[in-house]
Structure formats: structure tokens, C-alpha cells
Amino acid sequence: MQYCHSLESLSVIFAKLVEMEIVSGQELVNKSKSLVSADEALKDKSIIAFYFSAHWCPPCRMFTPVLADFYEEVKDKGFPFEIIFVSSDRSEDALFDYMNEAHGDWLAIPFGSSMVEQLKKKFSVQGIPMLIVTKSDGTIVSTNGRSDVENKGVRAFSDWNK
């Protein structure tokens, strides 16, 4: 039997699995504070975007309504897409205030969850707002999703889904 995976390709495969393992089997939260199975919420999605943001961040508050409009347009077209909000808010109340004031109908990592730091580390998040776009298998398709959304609108989804 021959093994055809190089060490590099194995590390890429492992990185993809680790990325999705962070949320796999976990619970996410919606605007009404109800818990939702991440596996169930993401099962039919080909593209998943991780939105790193916070209510206290002025550039975030400027981009979030743009992202919410984009999200609604993509969903209206029936595209298999989901956003997961990864909050840098300082309290659970701030997280939910922000979600209810400006966000689309997407899900969030629960406040205080270890997934927040794991995802920040995984994606090397140094500042916010940041939108990381992945395929459902964890392949990163854009580390600059914010610019993609602002400059391309709904066309960005087609580019990500290639």
C-alpha cells in the first residue's frame, strides 16, 4: 500500500478538521437567546462566515448593517450560507443588544465560550471587524470577507463558492 499524502497536505487536512471541530457538536445562540445545535444550523451550508466584531467598536457598527443587508440578499436568493458571530463584547447584555440592534438573523458563539478564543487563534484575528469565510469543510476561501462584501455585494458569494 502506498501513502500519497505529503506531510504538508496532511497538515492542511488536519487544520481544516480542527477548524470545523471547534464548532462541531457545540451550541450556538440566536437573537432571542435560544440555543441552537451548530451541526443542525450548518448542515446544508456550503459557505460559513465567521464575523469577529463588537458593539463597542465604531468600524464594526458601520459594517454590521452592510453585512446584514448582504446576508438578507444571499438568503433571499436561497444560497446555502450562514454567518456565525464571534463577539468581542465585554458582556452578554452587550452581545445581545448588538445582535438585536444591527445584526442579521444569524447565530453567535455564546458569551464566555472557549470557542471565541479558539476561533480567534485559529484565524489569527488581530483586529475587528473581521469576516473570515470558509467552505463547509473548513477550507478558508477569504480572510478579507469584509472587503469582499463591501466591494462585490452578492457576487462575493459566487466567488467564495467556486
VENKA-V7539 format. One record per helix or strand of 3 or more residues. SS is the DSSP state (A for helix, B for strand). FROM is the first residue (numbers start at 0). LEN is the number of residues. If there is no record, write none. Layout:
# VENKA-V7539
ss = <SS/SS>
from = <FROM/FROM>
len = <LEN/LEN>
This chain:
# VENKA-V7539
ss = <A/B/B/A/B/A/B/A/B/A/B/B/A/A>
from = <6/26/34/37/46/57/80/91/106/113/129/139/144/154>
len = <17/3/3/5/7/19/7/11/3/9/6/3/8/6>
